[in-house]
Amino acid sequence: MALSLSKKLLRSLGSFSAFCCYESSKVMIGRSFEASSGFFGSVAFNNLSALESSTFCKVGKSFQLGRCISTSILTPQAEGVFPPELLSKKSVLTPDRTPGCYEDLIIPVTNFHNEDKGFMVLSGDVFDVPIRKDIVHRVVRWQLAKRQQGTHSTKTLSEVSGTGKKPYRQKGTGKARHGTLRGPQFRHGCAMHGPKPRSHAIKLQKKVRRLGLKIALSARTAEGKLLVFEDLEVPTHKTKNIVNYVSEMDGTKKILLVDGGPINEKLKLATQNLHYVNVLPSIGLNVYSILLHDTLLMTRDAVNRIVERMHTPINR
C-alpha cells in the first residue's frame, strides 16, 4: 500500500526514473551545479543531504527543479519531530456528559439584568432526548404544509365569462376549427388543470409531533443556547432596552422569547420593531420557530408548562 502510494506521488510530480536512481541524480546534481556556478554561485555539493537534494536539468535557458520526496508520516508522538511552537496549545475539551441520555439537567436562572435567581432542574425526558433529524424534518414538513392557505383558484371552461357561440363555421374558412372562444388557447380563456382551493395538510401522529418538539428543545440545550429567566418583565416599553439586553448576549443573532402565559404588553411593544427578536406564549412554541432562532429564552413558568404538556397523555 505504501509502495503504490509513493509511486503515485512520484508520477504526479515528474518522471519516476529521475527519483528512483539516486546515483544518476547525484551525478546530474554535481554537473548542473558546476555548469551553473556562474549564475547560481558556488554551491558545495557535499553539504546537500539526500532528502534536500535538488536536480537541475538545463533545458535551453530554463532550469527545472525536482526534489526527492519522503512518504514517511510524521506523528506528534515521535519525539523531536514537531517543533513545540508549531503544535497547538489549545486543550481539546470533551463534554462531561453524552447528550441524549434522558438525564435531568440543572441550569442557572437569571433575568434581563443578569441577576442570580437560583437554579432549575430540566426534565431529562423533555430536554435531553436523542437527536433525530428525520423526526425534525417530518415535523417541519407537517407544519409548513398545514399553514398553507390553499386559496389558489383558477377558472374552468364553464366558469369563464363569454359567449358560447361557435366563432365561425366548421369548414371552408381555411382556419383551424374552434367551437368556443373560452378555450385555454384564447386570450381571457380558461386554465386547464389549474389549481383549486384545497387543503395541503398532511397527517402526522401526535407522538411524532411531540417527539419533534422534545428533539428541538434538546438540541438547543445541548448547544448551550437555552436560557431560563425568572420572568420577562421589562421596566418600560422602549425598544432600546431590549436592544441593549440582546447585544450583551454573545453569539446571539436571533432570539425567541417564550413566556408561560399571555405576553406582557410592555414586552410586546418593545420587541415589535426588532426583526431578530420574537415573542411567543408557551402554548405556541413549535419546532419551526425554534429552528429559525439560534437562541431560545424561556421563563420558569414556560418550562413548567412545556414539561406538563409533554407529560400529558395523548388522547387517542
N, C-alpha and C positions, 0 to 999 in steps of 0.2 A: 504493500500500500504506500509506504513512504517512498520507495523507489519510483513508482509510477507517478506520484505527486511531484517529486523533484524533476522528473523528465518533462512533465507538462510545464512546470515553471521555466525550465531552461529553454524549451521550444518557444514559449511565448516571449522570451526576452532576446532571442537571437539564435544563431547557429549552435546546434548541440555539440558539434565537434570542437568549437572554439572553447567550450567549457570543460570538455572531458579530458583533453590532452593537456596536462599540466606542464610537461616538459616543453612541448611546442609553444605553449603560451608564454613560458618563461623566456624562450629564445626571442620570440616576437617582441616581448616587452623590452628586453635589453636592446634589440636593434632599433626599435621605434623610438626609444628614449635617446639613444645615441644619435639617431638621424635628426631628431627634433630638438637637440640640445640648444641650438641657436634660438629657437622660437620659444621653447618652454623653460629654458635654463637647464643647468646641470642638475641631474637627479641621481642620487645613489641608489642603484637597483638593490643592493644588499639590504637596505633599510625597509624595503617593502615586505610586508607579511603576506602569507599565502591568501588570507581572507580579504585583504585590502588591495591585492594586486590588480592592476588595470592593464587592459590590452588596447593599444592604439594601433589601428590599421590605417595606413596612409592611403587615401583614395583621392588622387588629384590634389586639391588644395584643402580638402576637408579631412577630419580625423573622427573616427568612431570609437566610442568608449564603451567597454564591456567589463562588468565586474563579476567576480566569482560569487555565486550565491550559496548561502548556507541554509539548509532546510531544517535545521535543528530548532525546536520550540523551546523558548525560554520561559520559565515559570517563576513566580515570585518566591517559591520555596528554595530555589537554588541560591546559595549564599554567594554574595559578591557579584551577581549578575545585574540586578537592577540597582541603580543609584538611589539612595534613600530620598533624595529631593524630588525624584520623579514619581515616587509612589504616593498614592492618595492618603492623606492624613485623616480623612473622614471615616469615622467608625460606622459600620453597617448596623443599622438599628433593626432588630427583629421585633415584631409585635409581641406583647406579653400574652396575648390570647389569640386563638383562631376564631375569626368571625363565623357565625352560623352554627353555634353550639347550643343555642337556646339558653344562654346564661343570663341571669339578671345583671343589669349594669347599673352602676352608681354614677350619676352625673351631677356636677355642681349647678346650682341655681343662682341666677343673678338678675339684673334688670338693666334698663337703658343707662343708668348712672354707674354701672359696673360695681354695684354693691353686692356683698356676700349675703346670700339669702339661704344658705344651707345646702343640702343635697337632696336628690330624689332618686328613687330606685325605678329603673325602667324594666318592664316585664320582658323576660327573655323570649317568650313565645310570640312577641309582637315586634320587638326592636333588635332581635338577634337571631333571625332565621336565615337559612342558606340562600344565597343569591342565585336566582334563576332568571336569565334574560328571556327565555322563551315565554315564561309566565307574564313578565312585564310587557313583552311585545303583544301578547294576546289581549291584555287588558287595555293597552293604549289603542289598539285597533278597534276594540269594542267601544271605547269612549268616543273616539273620533267619528266612527260610523253612526253612533247613536245621536250625536249632537248635530248631524246634518239636517237641515230643514226639509229637504226633499220637495220643495215647492216648484221645482222647474217644470215647465209645461210647454208643449208645442201644439199647434192646431192640425188636426187631421183634415182629410178632404171634405168631410161633411161639416166641419166647423169653420172653414174659411168662408168669408163673405164673398158673394159674387153670383153671377148668373149661372144657371145650369144648362143653358142653351148650347147646342153644338156650334162651335165658332164658324165653320163652313162645311160644305158638303164633303162627303167621303171621297169621291173620285173627281177627276177632271181638273183639279187645280194645280197639279204638279208639286204640291206641298205635302209635308208629312201629315198623316191623318191624326186628328185630335177629336176627342169627344167632350172636353171641358177645358175651360181656361183656369181652373182652380188646381190644376195638377202641380206637382213639385218642380216641373221643368219651366214653369212660367213665373214671372215676377209677381209677387204678392200671392204666390200659391202656397199649398200646404207643405208640411215637412213630413217626409216618410220615415217611419220608425224612430221618431223623435222621443225625447223623454216625457214622461207623465208624472204627476205628483205621486210619490211613493215613499215608504219608509226605508232608510238604508240600514236600520238597526240589525245587528246580528245577535244571536243568542250566546250567552256565556254563563256558566254556572256561578252561583253565588259564592261558592267556596273558592273558586279560582279568582274572582274579583277581590275577595277578602285577602287571599294569599298575595295577590299583586300589591295591595296596599302595605302589607307587612314587609314585603321584599323592598319596596321603595323606602320605607322608614328605616329598615335595617341597613340599606346601602348608605343612606345619609349618616347614620350613626357610626358605621364602620369607617367612613371617610373623615369623621370628626366635624361634620357640617351640620350637626343637630345641636341647637342651643335651647335651653329651657330657662324661661324667665318667670319671675313670680307673677307678674301681670304686665299688661301693655299700656299702663297709664302714662299719659304724657301731660305736662303742665299746661301747654297751650296747643292751639290748632295750627301753629306756624310750621311751615314746611322745612324751614332751616334747622329745626331741632332734629327731625328725622334724618336730614342730610348729614348733620354732624354725628349722629349716632352710627349711621351706616359707614361713614368714612373712617371711623375708628376701628372697624372690623377688618382685619387683614384678610386679603384674598377673597373678598365678597364683591361680586359683580351684580348679582340679582338675588333678592331675598324674599322669602314668603313668610308672612306673619300669620300665625294661626292662634286664634283665641277660642276659649271654651264656649262662651255664649255669644250674644249679639255683639257686633263690633262697636267699639266706643266711637261716639260721634267726633270727638276731637282727633282721634287717630285716623278716622276715615277722611277728614278734611286735610290732615297733614300729609297724607300719602297719595291723594288722588291725582296730584300733578307729577308724581315720580313714576317713570315707566319701569324702573328696576325694583320697585317695592310694591308688593301686592298683599292684600289682607283677605283672609278667609275665616269663617267660623269653622269649628271642628266638624260640624255635620257636612260641610262642603269640601273637606280635604279629600283629594283624589290623587291617583298615580301620575297623571299627566301634568298636573300643576307642580308636583314635587320634582319631576324631571326637568321642568322648564326653569327651575331656580336652583342655583348652586348651594344655597344656604337655607336651611329650614329652622325657623324660630317658633317655638311653641310655648304656651304658658302651662303652668301646673294643671290648671283646670282642663285645658285642651288635651294634655297627655292622659289624664284620668278618664276623660270621656272617650278618647280613642281606644284605650285599653278595654273599657267597659263594652264598647261597641264590638270589638274584636272577640270578646268572650261571650257575647250574647248568642244563644243557639240559633241556627239558621232555620227559618220557617219553611218547611217543605210544602 
